[in-house]
C-alpha cells in the first residue's frame, strides 16, 4: 500500500509539472518568453576564468572608466595576453613574455593611428616600431638598447620616401632625401 501511494504521488507530481508548465506559457506568455530570452544571455561587469585548482587564469571585465578588457594568465598568475578597448585612448593587444614584460603590442588610437611595437626581452624597452599615422604615412623606427630612436624610414603622403639616422644623443647624423639648398631669390 505504501508503494502504491508513493507511485501515485510521483505520477501526480509529474502530470502537475507538465500541465503547469504548459499552462503557464498560455496564462503568462510574456513572463515565459522573458525567462526563455534571459536564459540565452548572461550579463555581468566581470567574468573570472579559473582552472581546475581555482587559480585565476583569465578575466573579462569592464572597468570603472568604461574600458573593456580580456586578460589571460599563465599557471603562476602572470599576465600573458591582454586585449582591451579604452575610451579616448589606444585600443589594442599586448603580449607578455614569461618574465612578465610586454614583448609585443598592437594598438589603434582614437584618430586611427595604428602601430606594432616589439620590445627587448631583457630590458622591456621598445626596439622596433611600425606604424601608420592618421594621415596615412607609414614609418618604421629602430631603437637602441636605451630606447632611443636611432633609425627611421618613412613615406610621406605625397609618396616621398625618407630615411633618418641619429646618434646616441638623438642628433641626426644622416638623412635622405638630402635637403637641397634653395636657389638664391631674385
Buried (B, 14 or more C-beta within 10 A) or exposed (E): EEEEEEEEEEEEEEEEEEEEEEEEEEEEEEEBEEEEEEEEEEEEEEEEBEEEEEEEBBBBBEEEEEBBBBBBBBEEEEBBBBBBBBEEEBBBBBBBBEEEBBBBBBBBBEEEBBBBBBBBEEEBBBBBBBBBBEEEBEBBBBBBEEBBBBBBBBBBEEEEEBEBBBEEEEEEEEEEEEEEEEEEEE
